[in-house]
């Protein structure tokens, strides 16, 4: 389960905003070029699209980062809960007088009075 937490941490979201800006702005630039817009209008439209898609990209990146933080916190809580339950089970076994899983050793058949079967 530790690898799942590492994978959640390793997700790189820094490239989301530049990819959105570059991809969407290039589509708009190609569209305005083929529609034969004047050079002044072309630059205004492309610059405005860069700004608009930069804001959209930042919003998407923040939303994705928050989603990943929530998943990471949830995975950490599940891991802590599993560790707590395991510790409680170990304590219950020790309280019952058992040695626990770690204390199990080979059985001495001679002490039990049961003949060995081959």
Biopython code that builds the backbone (N, CA, C, O; Angstrom):
import numpy as np
from Bio.PDB.StructureBuilder import StructureBuilder

atoms = [
    (1, "UNK", "N", (0.823, -1.184, 0.000)),
    (1, "UNK", "CA", (0.000, 0.000, 0.000)),
    (1, "UNK", "C", (0.864, 1.244, 0.000)),
    (1, "UNK", "O", (0.419, 2.315, -0.414)),
    (2, "UNK", "N", (2.081, 1.112, 0.455)),
    (2, "UNK", "CA", (2.976, 2.252, 0.481)),
    (2, "UNK", "C", (3.263, 2.758, -0.927)),
    (2, "UNK", "O", (3.452, 3.959, -1.123)),
    (3, "UNK", "N", (3.297, 1.873, -1.896)),
    (3, "UNK", "CA", (3.539, 2.307, -3.269)),
    (3, "UNK", "C", (2.378, 3.134, -3.797)),
    (3, "UNK", "O", (2.584, 4.032, -4.614)),
    (4, "UNK", "N", (1.162, 2.850, -3.347)),
    (4, "UNK", "CA", (0.016, 3.657, -3.761)),
    (4, "UNK", "C", (0.179, 5.096, -3.277)),
    (4, "UNK", "O", (-0.106, 6.040, -4.015)),
    (5, "UNK", "N", (0.636, 5.260, -2.041)),
    (5, "UNK", "CA", (0.848, 6.604, -1.511)),
    (5, "UNK", "C", (1.953, 7.316, -2.276)),
    (5, "UNK", "O", (1.853, 8.513, -2.541)),
    (6, "UNK", "N", (2.999, 6.594, -2.628)),
    (6, "UNK", "CA", (4.079, 7.201, -3.393)),
    (6, "UNK", "C", (3.599, 7.625, -4.773)),
    (6, "UNK", "O", (4.016, 8.667, -5.278)),
    (7, "UNK", "N", (2.731, 6.836, -5.388)),
    (7, "UNK", "CA", (2.207, 7.191, -6.707)),
    (7, "UNK", "C", (1.324, 8.424, -6.628)),
    (7, "UNK", "O", (1.329, 9.246, -7.544)),
    (8, "UNK", "N", (0.571, 8.565, -5.553)),
    (8, "UNK", "CA", (-0.268, 9.754, -5.392)),
    (8, "UNK", "C", (0.607, 10.989, -5.232)),
    (8, "UNK", "O", (0.286, 12.054, -5.759)),
    (9, "UNK", "N", (1.713, 10.849, -4.507)),
    (9, "UNK", "CA", (2.607, 11.983, -4.305)),
    (9, "UNK", "C", (3.321, 12.387, -5.584)),
    (9, "UNK", "O", (3.597, 13.570, -5.782)),
    (10, "UNK", "N", (3.629, 11.426, -6.464)),
    (10, "UNK", "CA", (4.470, 11.671, -7.619)),
    (10, "UNK", "C", (3.737, 12.299, -8.804)),
    (10, "UNK", "O", (4.382, 12.647, -9.793)),
    (11, "UNK", "N", (2.442, 12.452, -8.742)),
    (11, "UNK", "CA", (1.708, 13.005, -9.878)),
    (11, "UNK", "C", (2.157, 14.450, -10.093)),
    (11, "UNK", "O", (2.084, 15.279, -9.187)),
    (12, "UNK", "N", (2.621, 14.731, -11.303)),
    (12, "UNK", "CA", (3.139, 16.053, -11.631)),
    (12, "UNK", "C", (2.036, 16.868, -12.295)),
    (12, "UNK", "O", (1.622, 16.573, -13.417)),
    (13, "UNK", "N", (1.571, 17.882, -11.602)),
    (13, "UNK", "CA", (0.499, 18.719, -12.142)),
    (13, "UNK", "C", (1.012, 20.063, -12.625)),
    (13, "UNK", "O", (0.220, 20.906, -13.047)),
    (14, "UNK", "N", (2.309, 20.282, -12.573)),
    (14, "UNK", "CA", (2.851, 21.575, -12.983)),
    (14, "UNK", "C", (2.766, 21.794, -14.489)),
    (14, "UNK", "O", (2.809, 22.937, -14.944)),
    (15, "UNK", "N", (2.647, 20.740, -15.259)),
    (15, "UNK", "CA", (2.613, 20.873, -16.716)),
    (15, "UNK", "C", (1.201, 21.064, -17.265)),
    (15, "UNK", "O", (1.033, 21.278, -18.466)),
    (16, "UNK", "N", (0.205, 20.992, -16.424)),
    (16, "UNK", "CA", (-1.177, 21.094, -16.894)),
    (16, "UNK", "C", (-1.462, 22.473, -17.478)),
    (16, "UNK", "O", (-2.000, 22.580, -18.580)),
    (17, "UNK", "N", (-1.108, 23.522, -16.751)),
    (17, "UNK", "CA", (-1.387, 24.883, -17.215)),
    (17, "UNK", "C", (-0.677, 25.199, -18.530)),
    (17, "UNK", "O", (-1.325, 25.691, -19.454)),
    (18, "UNK", "N", (0.634, 24.936, -18.653)),
    (18, "UNK", "CA", (1.271, 25.239, -19.947)),
    (18, "UNK", "C", (0.700, 24.429, -21.107)),
    (18, "UNK", "O", (0.597, 24.943, -22.221)),
    (19, "UNK", "N", (0.330, 23.184, -20.869)),
    (19, "UNK", "CA", (-0.247, 22.381, -21.947)),
    (19, "UNK", "C", (-1.602, 22.911, -22.384)),
    (19, "UNK", "O", (-1.906, 22.941, -23.576)),
    (20, "UNK", "N", (-2.411, 23.324, -21.430)),
    (20, "UNK", "CA", (-3.716, 23.895, -21.778)),
    (20, "UNK", "C", (-3.529, 25.194, -22.565)),
    (20, "UNK", "O", (-4.172, 25.401, -23.595)),
    (21, "UNK", "N", (-2.655, 26.057, -22.079)),
    (21, "UNK", "CA", (-2.426, 27.341, -22.754)),
    (21, "UNK", "C", (-1.875, 27.119, -24.162)),
    (21, "UNK", "O", (-2.366, 27.707, -25.126)),
    (22, "UNK", "N", (-0.868, 26.281, -24.275)),
    (22, "UNK", "CA", (-0.245, 26.051, -25.577)),
    (22, "UNK", "C", (-1.212, 25.396, -26.558)),
    (22, "UNK", "O", (-1.317, 25.823, -27.708)),
    (23, "UNK", "N", (-1.906, 24.376, -26.113)),
    (23, "UNK", "CA", (-2.817, 23.658, -27.006)),
    (23, "UNK", "C", (-3.978, 24.514, -27.480)),
    (23, "UNK", "O", (-4.249, 24.603, -28.678)),
    (24, "UNK", "N", (-4.655, 25.136, -26.542)),
    (24, "UNK", "CA", (-5.849, 25.914, -26.900)),
    (24, "UNK", "C", (-5.492, 27.180, -27.677)),
    (24, "UNK", "O", (-6.192, 27.550, -28.619)),
    (25, "UNK", "N", (-4.420, 27.835, -27.287)),
    (25, "UNK", "CA", (-4.023, 29.046, -28.000)),
    (25, "UNK", "C", (-3.557, 28.725, -29.412)),
    (25, "UNK", "O", (-3.801, 29.500, -30.336)),
    (26, "UNK", "N", (-2.893, 27.596, -29.587)),
    (26, "UNK", "CA", (-2.468, 27.232, -30.941)),
    (26, "UNK", "C", (-3.677, 26.964, -31.839)),
    (26, "UNK", "O", (-3.655, 27.307, -33.021)),
    (27, "UNK", "N", (-4.714, 26.362, -31.297)),
    (27, "UNK", "CA", (-5.931, 26.132, -32.078)),
    (27, "UNK", "C", (-6.549, 27.464, -32.494)),
    (27, "UNK", "O", (-6.968, 27.628, -33.640)),
    (28, "UNK", "N", (-6.605, 28.401, -31.572)),
    (28, "UNK", "CA", (-7.187, 29.707, -31.890)),
    (28, "UNK", "C", (-6.302, 30.460, -32.883)),
    (28, "UNK", "O", (-6.809, 31.127, -33.785)),
    (29, "UNK", "N", (-4.985, 30.353, -32.720)),
    (29, "UNK", "CA", (-4.076, 31.042, -33.649)),
    (29, "UNK", "C", (-4.224, 30.483, -35.067)),
    (29, "UNK", "O", (-4.245, 31.240, -36.038)),
    (30, "UNK", "N", (-4.324, 29.177, -35.179)),
    (30, "UNK", "CA", (-4.503, 28.557, -36.506)),
    (30, "UNK", "C", (-5.848, 28.976, -37.105)),
    (30, "UNK", "O", (-5.938, 29.279, -38.295)),
    (31, "UNK", "N", (-6.883, 28.988, -36.278)),
    (31, "UNK", "CA", (-8.209, 29.384, -36.754)),
    (31, "UNK", "C", (-8.197, 30.825, -37.257)),
    (31, "UNK", "O", (-8.713, 31.111, -38.338)),
    (32, "UNK", "N", (-7.609, 31.735, -36.475)),
    (32, "UNK", "CA", (-7.592, 33.144, -36.899)),
    (32, "UNK", "C", (-6.703, 33.354, -38.121)),
    (32, "UNK", "O", (-6.967, 34.247, -38.925)),
    (33, "UNK", "N", (-5.654, 32.546, -38.272)),
    (33, "UNK", "CA", (-4.786, 32.670, -39.445)),
    (33, "UNK", "C", (-5.532, 32.260, -40.722)),
    (33, "UNK", "O", (-5.461, 32.944, -41.744)),
    (34, "UNK", "N", (-6.255, 31.121, -40.643)),
    (34, "UNK", "CA", (-6.970, 30.656, -41.832)),
    (34, "UNK", "C", (-8.198, 31.508, -42.148)),
    (34, "UNK", "O", (-8.660, 31.504, -43.289)),
    (35, "UNK", "N", (-8.729, 32.225, -41.188)),
    (35, "UNK", "CA", (-9.856, 33.128, -41.448)),
    (35, "UNK", "C", (-9.373, 34.497, -41.939)),
    (35, "UNK", "O", (-10.186, 35.395, -42.155)),
    (36, "UNK", "N", (-8.080, 34.660, -42.113)),
    (36, "UNK", "CA", (-7.459, 35.870, -42.676)),
    (36, "UNK", "C", (-7.772, 37.132, -41.865)),
    (36, "UNK", "O", (-8.127, 38.169, -42.426)),
    (37, "UNK", "N", (-7.637, 37.028, -40.545)),
    (37, "UNK", "CA", (-7.792, 38.212, -39.700)),
    (37, "UNK", "C", (-6.603, 39.138, -39.931)),
    (37, "UNK", "O", (-5.506, 38.664, -40.230)),
    (38, "UNK", "N", (-6.798, 40.436, -39.800)),
    (38, "UNK", "CA", (-5.665, 41.369, -39.916)),
    (38, "UNK", "C", (-4.650, 41.116, -38.788)),
    (38, "UNK", "O", (-5.002, 40.564, -37.746)),
    (39, "UNK", "N", (-3.408, 41.519, -39.002)),
    (39, "UNK", "CA", (-2.336, 41.230, -38.048)),
    (39, "UNK", "C", (-2.627, 41.810, -36.657)),
    (39, "UNK", "O", (-2.364, 41.153, -35.650)),
    (40, "UNK", "N", (-3.150, 42.996, -36.595)),
    (40, "UNK", "CA", (-3.461, 43.618, -35.297)),
    (40, "UNK", "C", (-4.505, 42.818, -34.533)),
    (40, "UNK", "O", (-4.344, 42.544, -33.343)),
    (41, "UNK", "N", (-5.583, 42.442, -35.231)),
    (41, "UNK", "CA", (-6.630, 41.640, -34.594)),
    (41, "UNK", "C", (-6.099, 40.259, -34.212)),
    (41, "UNK", "O", (-6.459, 39.712, -33.170)),
    (42, "UNK", "N", (-5.239, 39.705, -35.067)),
    (42, "UNK", "CA", (-4.658, 38.395, -34.799)),
    (42, "UNK", "C", (-3.908, 38.404, -33.473)),
    (42, "UNK", "O", (-4.101, 37.519, -32.639)),
    (43, "UNK", "N", (-3.053, 39.403, -33.281)),
    (43, "UNK", "CA", (-2.264, 39.455, -32.053)),
    (43, "UNK", "C", (-3.128, 39.699, -30.821)),
    (43, "UNK", "O", (-2.868, 39.136, -29.758)),
    (44, "UNK", "N", (-4.152, 40.534, -30.958)),
    (44, "UNK", "CA", (-5.051, 40.798, -29.828)),
    (44, "UNK", "C", (-5.804, 39.521, -29.446)),
    (44, "UNK", "O", (-5.914, 39.186, -28.267)),
    (45, "UNK", "N", (-6.316, 38.819, -30.446)),
    (45, "UNK", "CA", (-7.067, 37.592, -30.186)),
    (45, "UNK", "C", (-6.173, 36.533, -29.552)),
    (45, "UNK", "O", (-6.575, 35.879, -28.589)),
    (46, "UNK", "N", (-4.967, 36.358, -30.083)),
    (46, "UNK", "CA", (-4.056, 35.345, -29.533)),
    (46, "UNK", "C", (-3.630, 35.723, -28.118)),
    (46, "UNK", "O", (-3.588, 34.860, -27.241)),
    (47, "UNK", "N", (-3.314, 36.993, -27.878)),
    (47, "UNK", "CA", (-2.921, 37.415, -26.531)),
    (47, "UNK", "C", (-4.067, 37.228, -25.545)),
    (47, "UNK", "O", (-3.853, 36.755, -24.429)),
    (48, "UNK", "N", (-5.279, 37.593, -25.947)),
    (48, "UNK", "CA", (-6.440, 37.414, -25.059)),
    (48, "UNK", "C", (-6.673, 35.932, -24.775)),
    (48, "UNK", "O", (-7.011, 35.560, -23.651)),
    (49, "UNK", "N", (-6.495, 35.083, -25.793)),
    (49, "UNK", "CA", (-6.696, 33.651, -25.566)),
    (49, "UNK", "C", (-5.622, 33.089, -24.630)),
    (49, "UNK", "O", (-5.904, 32.191, -23.836)),
    (50, "UNK", "N", (-4.391, 33.610, -24.718)),
    (50, "UNK", "CA", (-3.342, 33.168, -23.783)),
    (50, "UNK", "C", (-3.751, 33.492, -22.354)),
    (50, "UNK", "O", (-3.628, 32.650, -21.464)),
    (51, "UNK", "N", (-4.235, 34.699, -22.134)),
    (51, "UNK", "CA", (-4.629, 35.108, -20.780)),
    (51, "UNK", "C", (-5.807, 34.274, -20.289)),
    (51, "UNK", "O", (-5.795, 33.787, -19.159)),
    (52, "UNK", "N", (-6.813, 34.109, -21.125)),
    (52, "UNK", "CA", (-8.006, 33.355, -20.730)),
    (52, "UNK", "C", (-7.656, 31.901, -20.416)),
    (52, "UNK", "O", (-8.088, 31.362, -19.397)),
    (53, "UNK", "N", (-6.877, 31.270, -21.289)),
    (53, "UNK", "CA", (-6.544, 29.871, -21.058)),
    (53, "UNK", "C", (-5.517, 29.692, -19.950)),
    (53, "UNK", "O", (-5.433, 28.613, -19.364)),
    (54, "UNK", "N", (-4.734, 30.724, -19.647)),
    (54, "UNK", "CA", (-3.848, 30.673, -18.488)),
    (54, "UNK", "C", (-4.666, 30.618, -17.203)),
    (54, "UNK", "O", (-4.364, 29.841, -16.297)),
    (55, "UNK", "N", (-5.697, 31.443, -17.133)),
    (55, "UNK", "CA", (-6.570, 31.435, -15.956)),
    (55, "UNK", "C", (-7.296, 30.090, -15.841)),
    (55, "UNK", "O", (-7.378, 29.516, -14.755)),
    (56, "UNK", "N", (-7.817, 29.597, -16.954)),
    (56, "UNK", "CA", (-8.507, 28.299, -16.943)),
    (56, "UNK", "C", (-7.540, 27.186, -16.528)),
    (56, "UNK", "O", (-7.902, 26.313, -15.739)),
    (57, "UNK", "N", (-6.327, 27.213, -17.052)),
    (57, "UNK", "CA", (-5.336, 26.197, -16.696)),
    (57, "UNK", "C", (-4.965, 26.236, -15.226)),
    (57, "UNK", "O", (-4.822, 25.188, -14.597)),
    (58, "UNK", "N", (-4.807, 27.428, -14.667)),
    (58, "UNK", "CA", (-4.493, 27.547, -13.243)),
    (58, "UNK", "C", (-5.633, 27.015, -12.379)),
    (58, "UNK", "O", (-5.395, 26.361, -11.363)),
    (59, "UNK", "N", (-6.867, 27.296, -12.783)),
    (59, "UNK", "CA", (-8.014, 26.795, -12.027)),
    (59, "UNK", "C", (-8.068, 25.272, -12.077)),
    (59, "UNK", "O", (-8.298, 24.622, -11.058)),
    (60, "UNK", "N", (-7.856, 24.705, -13.260)),
    (60, "UNK", "CA", (-7.858, 23.239, -13.394)),
    (60, "UNK", "C", (-6.729, 22.620, -12.580)),
    (60, "UNK", "O", (-6.918, 21.585, -11.939)),
    (61, "UNK", "N", (-5.558, 23.248, -12.602)),
    (61, "UNK", "CA", (-4.416, 22.725, -11.842)),
    (61, "UNK", "C", (-4.696, 22.757, -10.341)),
    (61, "UNK", "O", (-4.390, 21.792, -9.640)),
    (62, "UNK", "N", (-5.269, 23.843, -9.838)),
    (62, "UNK", "CA", (-5.601, 23.933, -8.410)),
    (62, "UNK", "C", (-6.647, 22.897, -8.022)),
    (62, "UNK", "O", (-6.553, 22.283, -6.959)),
    (63, "UNK", "N", (-7.649, 22.702, -8.888)),
    (63, "UNK", "CA", (-8.679, 21.703, -8.593)),
    (63, "UNK", "C", (-8.073, 20.304, -8.539)),
    (63, "UNK", "O", (-8.406, 19.514, -7.655)),
    (64, "UNK", "N", (-7.191, 19.999, -9.475)),
    (64, "UNK", "CA", (-6.554, 18.685, -9.504)),
    (64, "UNK", "C", (-5.641, 18.486, -8.298)),
    (64, "UNK", "O", (-5.614, 17.404, -7.712)),
    (65, "UNK", "N", (-4.888, 19.529, -7.925)),
    (65, "UNK", "CA", (-4.037, 19.425, -6.737)),
    (65, "UNK", "C", (-4.860, 19.179, -5.486)),
    (65, "UNK", "O", (-4.476, 18.375, -4.637)),
    (66, "UNK", "N", (-5.975, 19.855, -5.365)),
    (66, "UNK", "CA", (-6.831, 19.666, -4.186)),
    (66, "UNK", "C", (-7.406, 18.244, -4.177)),
    (66, "UNK", "O", (-7.479, 17.608, -3.126)),
    (67, "UNK", "N", (-7.809, 17.754, -5.337)),
    (67, "UNK", "CA", (-8.329, 16.391, -5.440)),
    (67, "UNK", "C", (-7.261, 15.384, -5.025)),
    (67, "UNK", "O", (-7.559, 14.433, -4.302)),
    (68, "UNK", "N", (-6.026, 15.581, -5.473)),
    (68, "UNK", "CA", (-4.943, 14.671, -5.104)),
    (68, "UNK", "C", (-4.609, 14.750, -3.617)),
    (68, "UNK", "O", (-4.279, 13.737, -3.001)),
    (69, "UNK", "N", (-4.693, 15.951, -3.036)),
    (69, "UNK", "CA", (-4.457, 16.086, -1.593)),
    (69, "UNK", "C", (-5.514, 15.325, -0.806)),
    (69, "UNK", "O", (-5.198, 14.659, 0.181)),
    (70, "UNK", "N", (-6.756, 15.419, -1.236)),
    (70, "UNK", "CA", (-7.831, 14.709, -0.544)),
    (70, "UNK", "C", (-7.598, 13.206, -0.636)),
    (70, "UNK", "O", (-7.749, 12.495, 0.358)),
    (71, "UNK", "N", (-7.230, 12.712, -1.823)),
    (71, "UNK", "CA", (-6.955, 11.279, -1.974)),
    (71, "UNK", "C", (-5.766, 10.843, -1.141)),
    (71, "UNK", "O", (-5.785, 9.753, -0.570)),
    (72, "UNK", "N", (-4.729, 11.670, -1.057)),
    (72, "UNK", "CA", (-3.564, 11.340, -0.256)),
    (72, "UNK", "C", (-3.922, 11.277, 1.224)),
    (72, "UNK", "O", (-3.505, 10.360, 1.930)),
    (73, "UNK", "N", (-4.695, 12.254, 1.692)),
    (73, "UNK", "CA", (-5.116, 12.258, 3.092)),
    (73, "UNK", "C", (-5.990, 11.041, 3.402)),
    (73, "UNK", "O", (-5.883, 10.452, 4.478)),
    (74, "UNK", "N", (-6.846, 10.673, 2.463)),
    (74, "UNK", "CA", (-7.709, 9.509, 2.657)),
    (74, "UNK", "C", (-6.876, 8.230, 2.726)),
    (74, "UNK", "O", (-7.129, 7.369, 3.568)),
    (75, "UNK", "N", (-5.897, 8.107, 1.855)),
    (75, "UNK", "CA", (-5.034, 6.925, 1.862)),
    (75, "UNK", "C", (-4.201, 6.862, 3.133)),
    (75, "UNK", "O", (-3.996, 5.781, 3.683)),
    (76, "UNK", "N", (-3.724, 7.997, 3.603)),
    (76, "UNK", "CA", (-2.972, 8.040, 4.869)),
    (76, "UNK", "C", (-3.872, 7.631, 6.036)),
    (76, "UNK", "O", (-3.435, 6.898, 6.923)),
    (77, "UNK", "N", (-5.117, 8.094, 6.042)),
    (77, "UNK", "CA", (-6.041, 7.740, 7.115)),
    (77, "UNK", "C", (-6.353, 6.243, 7.095)),
    (77, "UNK", "O", (-6.441, 5.615, 8.150)),
    (78, "UNK", "N", (-6.520, 5.670, 5.904)),
    (78, "UNK", "CA", (-6.777, 4.231, 5.809)),
    (78, "UNK", "C", (-5.584, 3.429, 6.303)),
    (78, "UNK", "O", (-5.752, 2.409, 6.972)),
    (79, "UNK", "N", (-4.378, 3.886, 5.976)),
    (79, "UNK", "CA", (-3.173, 3.182, 6.416)),
    (79, "UNK", "C", (-3.041, 3.272, 7.935)),
    (79, "UNK", "O", (-2.688, 2.289, 8.587)),
    (80, "UNK", "N", (-3.321, 4.442, 8.499)),
    (80, "UNK", "CA", (-3.244, 4.606, 9.951)),
    (80, "UNK", "C", (-4.307, 3.758, 10.646)),
    (80, "UNK", "O", (-4.046, 3.178, 11.700)),
    (81, "UNK", "N", (-5.490, 3.685, 10.066)),
    (81, "UNK", "CA", (-6.559, 2.868, 10.647)),
    (81, "UNK", "C", (-6.184, 1.393, 10.613)),
    (81, "UNK", "O", (-6.424, 0.675, 11.585)),
    (82, "UNK", "N", (-5.602, 0.931, 9.517)),
    (82, "UNK", "CA", (-5.184, -0.465, 9.421)),
    (82, "UNK", "C", (-4.099, -0.773, 10.447)),
    (82, "UNK", "O", (-4.113, -1.838, 11.063)),
    (83, "UNK", "N", (-3.173, 0.141, 10.631)),
    (83, "UNK", "CA", (-2.118, -0.066, 11.631)),
    (83, "UNK", "C", (-2.706, -0.089, 13.039)),
    (83, "UNK", "O", (-2.280, -0.885, 13.876)),
    (84, "UNK", "N", (-3.684, 0.782, 13.305)),
    (84, "UNK", "CA", (-4.316, 0.812, 14.630)),
    (84, "UNK", "C", (-5.080, -0.482, 14.897)),
    (84, "UNK", "O", (-4.999, -1.034, 15.995)),
    (85, "UNK", "N", (-5.822, -0.968, 13.898)),
    (85, "UNK", "CA", (-6.561, -2.215, 14.069)),
    (85, "UNK", "C", (-5.626, -3.394, 14.280)),
    (85, "UNK", "O", (-5.915, -4.284, 15.079)),
    (86, "UNK", "N", (-4.511, -3.404, 13.569)),
    (86, "UNK", "CA", (-3.539, -4.473, 13.736)),
    (86, "UNK", "C", (-2.946, -4.446, 15.142)),
    (86, "UNK", "O", (-2.749, -5.492, 15.760)),
    (87, "UNK", "N", (-2.665, -3.258, 15.636)),
    (87, "UNK", "CA", (-2.112, -3.134, 16.989)),
    (87, "UNK", "C", (-3.140, -3.559, 18.041)),
    (87, "UNK", "O", (-2.786, -4.190, 19.038)),
    (88, "UNK", "N", (-4.408, -3.214, 17.820)),
    (88, "UNK", "CA", (-5.453, -3.642, 18.750)),
    (88, "UNK", "C", (-5.608, -5.160, 18.744)),
    (88, "UNK", "O", (-5.785, -5.765, 19.801)),
    (89, "UNK", "N", (-5.543, -5.775, 17.576)),
    (89, "UNK", "CA", (-5.649, -7.226, 17.482)),
    (89, "UNK", "C", (-4.470, -7.889, 18.171)),
    (89, "UNK", "O", (-4.639, -8.901, 18.851)),
    (90, "UNK", "N", (-3.295, -7.340, 18.004)),
    (90, "UNK", "CA", (-2.099, -7.881, 18.655)),
    (90, "UNK", "C", (-2.222, -7.756, 20.177)),
    (90, "UNK", "O", (-1.878, -8.682, 20.912)),
    (91, "UNK", "N", (-2.713, -6.608, 20.640)),
    (91, "UNK", "CA", (-2.883, -6.405, 22.081)),
    (91, "UNK", "C", (-3.941, -7.351, 22.638)),
    (91, "UNK", "O", (-3.793, -7.850, 23.754)),
    (92, "UNK", "N", (-5.009, -7.607, 21.876)),
    (92, "UNK", "CA", (-6.062, -8.519, 22.333)),
    (92, "UNK", "C", (-5.534, -9.942, 22.430)),
    (92, "UNK", "O", (-5.873, -10.669, 23.364)),
    (93, "UNK", "N", (-4.705, -10.344, 21.470)),
    (93, "UNK", "CA", (-4.129, -11.687, 21.513)),
    (93, "UNK", "C", (-3.194, -11.835, 22.711)),
    (93, "UNK", "O", (-3.177, -12.881, 23.360)),
    (94, "UNK", "N", (-2.428, -10.807, 23.001)),
    (94, "UNK", "CA", (-1.527, -10.863, 24.143)),
    (94, "UNK", "C", (-2.304, -10.852, 25.452)),
    (94, "UNK", "O", (-1.892, -11.480, 26.427)),
    (95, "UNK", "N", (-3.433, -10.136, 25.477)),
    (95, "UNK", "CA", (-4.247, -10.088, 26.693)),
    (95, "UNK", "C", (-4.909, -11.434, 26.975)),
    (95, "UNK", "O", (-5.155, -11.776, 28.131)),
    (96, "UNK", "N", (-5.197, -12.193, 25.924)),
    (96, "UNK", "CA", (-5.804, -13.505, 26.105)),
    (96, "UNK", "C", (-4.794, -14.534, 26.597)),
    (96, "UNK", "O", (-5.174, -15.647, 26.961)),
    (97, "UNK", "N", (-3.548, -14.185, 26.613)),
    (97, "UNK", "CA", (-2.536, -15.123, 27.082)),
    (97, "UNK", "C", (-1.761, -15.751, 25.961)),
    (97, "UNK", "O", (-0.814, -16.497, 26.208)),
    (98, "UNK", "N", (-2.136, -15.469, 24.734)),
    (98, "UNK", "CA", (-1.401, -16.000, 23.592)),
    (98, "UNK", "C", (-0.128, -15.208, 23.414)),
    (98, "UNK", "O", (-0.014, -14.073, 23.876)),
    (99, "UNK", "N", (0.802, -15.802, 22.755)),
    (99, "UNK", "CA", (2.068, -15.129, 22.540)),
    (99, "UNK", "C", (2.008, -14.222, 21.324)),
    (99, "UNK", "O", (2.925, -13.426, 21.118)),
    (100, "UNK", "N", (0.994, -14.308, 20.535)),
    (100, "UNK", "CA", (0.903, -13.506, 19.328)),
    (100, "UNK", "C", (1.497, -14.258, 18.150)),
    (100, "UNK", "O", (2.019, -15.363, 18.299)),
    (101, "UNK", "N", (1.413, -13.677, 17.039)),
    (101, "UNK", "CA", (1.890, -14.318, 15.812)),
    (101, "UNK", "C", (3.408, -14.466, 15.839)),
    (101, "UNK", "O", (3.938, -15.476, 15.377)),
    (102, "UNK", "N", (4.108, -13.477, 16.372)),
    (102, "UNK", "CA", (5.566, -13.517, 16.370)),
    (102, "UNK", "C", (6.113, -14.585, 17.311)),
    (102, "UNK", "O", (7.225, -15.069, 17.100)),
    (103, "UNK", "N", (5.356, -14.969, 18.350)),
    (103, "UNK", "CA", (5.854, -15.908, 19.348)),
    (103, "UNK", "C", (5.587, -17.364, 19.021)),
    (103, "UNK", "O", (5.924, -18.230, 19.828)),
    (104, "UNK", "N", (5.000, -17.672, 17.879)),
    (104, "UNK", "CA", (4.696, -19.055, 17.529)),
    (104, "UNK", "C", (5.985, -19.745, 17.123)),
    (104, "UNK", "O", (6.730, -19.252, 16.276)),
    (105, "UNK", "N", (6.241, -20.902, 17.745)),
    (105, "UNK", "CA", (7.446, -21.651, 17.435)),
    (105, "UNK", "C", (7.074, -23.058, 17.024)),
    (105, "UNK", "O", (5.889, -23.379, 16.929)),
    (106, "UNK", "N", (8.056, -23.902, 16.778)),
    (106, "UNK", "CA", (7.764, -25.283, 16.405)),
    (106, "UNK", "C", (7.154, -26.031, 17.591)),
    (106, "UNK", "O", (7.511, -25.800, 18.746)),
    (107, "UNK", "N", (6.239, -26.920, 17.278)),
    (107, "UNK", "CA", (5.572, -27.692, 18.317)),
    (107, "UNK", "C", (6.459, -28.861, 18.737)),
    (107, "UNK", "O", (7.093, -29.512, 17.906)),
    (108, "UNK", "N", (6.488, -29.112, 20.038)),
    (108, "UNK", "CA", (7.213, -30.269, 20.566)),
    (108, "UNK", "C", (6.196, -31.376, 20.753)),
    (108, "UNK", "O", (5.419, -31.358, 21.707)),
    (109, "UNK", "N", (6.198, -32.326, 19.858)),
    (109, "UNK", "CA", (5.185, -33.378, 19.859)),
    (109, "UNK", "C", (5.344, -34.268, 21.072)),
    (109, "UNK", "O", (4.358, -34.813, 21.567)),
    (110, "UNK", "N", (6.551, -34.428, 21.558)),
    (110, "UNK", "CA", (6.780, -35.274, 22.721)),
    (110, "UNK", "C", (6.078, -34.764, 23.959)),
    (110, "UNK", "O", (5.668, -35.565, 24.799)),
    (111, "UNK", "N", (5.925, -33.467, 24.100)),
    (111, "UNK", "CA", (5.259, -32.901, 25.262)),
    (111, "UNK", "C", (3.759, -33.133, 25.214)),
    (111, "UNK", "O", (3.122, -33.200, 26.265)),
    (112, "UNK", "N", (3.178, -33.257, 24.038)),
    (112, "UNK", "CA", (1.736, -33.402, 23.909)),
    (112, "UNK", "C", (1.283, -34.847, 24.032)),
    (112, "UNK", "O", (0.102, -35.101, 24.269)),
    (113, "UNK", "N", (2.188, -35.790, 23.877)),
    (113, "UNK", "CA", (1.812, -37.192, 24.005)),
    (113, "UNK", "C", (1.168, -37.749, 22.750)),
    (113, "UNK", "O", (0.558, -38.816, 22.814)),
    (114, "UNK", "N", (1.271, -37.084, 21.623)),
    (114, "UNK", "CA", (0.697, -37.556, 20.370)),
    (114, "UNK", "C", (1.830, -38.151, 19.536)),
    (114, "UNK", "O", (2.853, -37.499, 19.332)),
    (115, "UNK", "N", (1.660, -39.362, 19.062)),
    (115, "UNK", "CA", (2.727, -39.937, 18.241)),
    (115, "UNK", "C", (2.802, -39.228, 16.897)),
    (115, "UNK", "O", (1.774, -38.808, 16.366)),
    (116, "UNK", "N", (3.984, -39.090, 16.344)),
    (116, "UNK", "CA", (4.126, -38.435, 15.041)),
    (116, "UNK", "C", (3.586, -39.299, 13.924)),
    (116, "UNK", "O", (3.719, -40.522, 13.957)),
    (117, "UNK", "N", (2.980, -38.672, 12.939)),
    (117, "UNK", "CA", (2.456, -39.381, 11.788)),
    (117, "UNK", "C", (3.313, -39.046, 10.574)),
    (117, "UNK", "O", (3.621, -37.880, 10.327)),
    (118, "UNK", "N", (3.700, -40.082, 9.812)),
    (118, "UNK", "CA", (4.524, -39.851, 8.631)),
    (118, "UNK", "C", (3.770, -40.129, 7.393)),
    (118, "UNK", "O", (4.311, -39.986, 6.296)),
]
sb = StructureBuilder()
sb.init_structure("model")
sb.init_model(0)
sb.init_chain("A")
sb.init_seg("    ")
for serial, (resi, resn, name, xyz) in enumerate(atoms, 1):
    if name == "N":
        sb.init_residue(resn, " ", resi, " ")
    sb.init_atom(name, np.array(xyz, "f"), 0.0, 1.0, " ", f" {name:<3s}", serial, name[0])
structure = sb.get_structure()
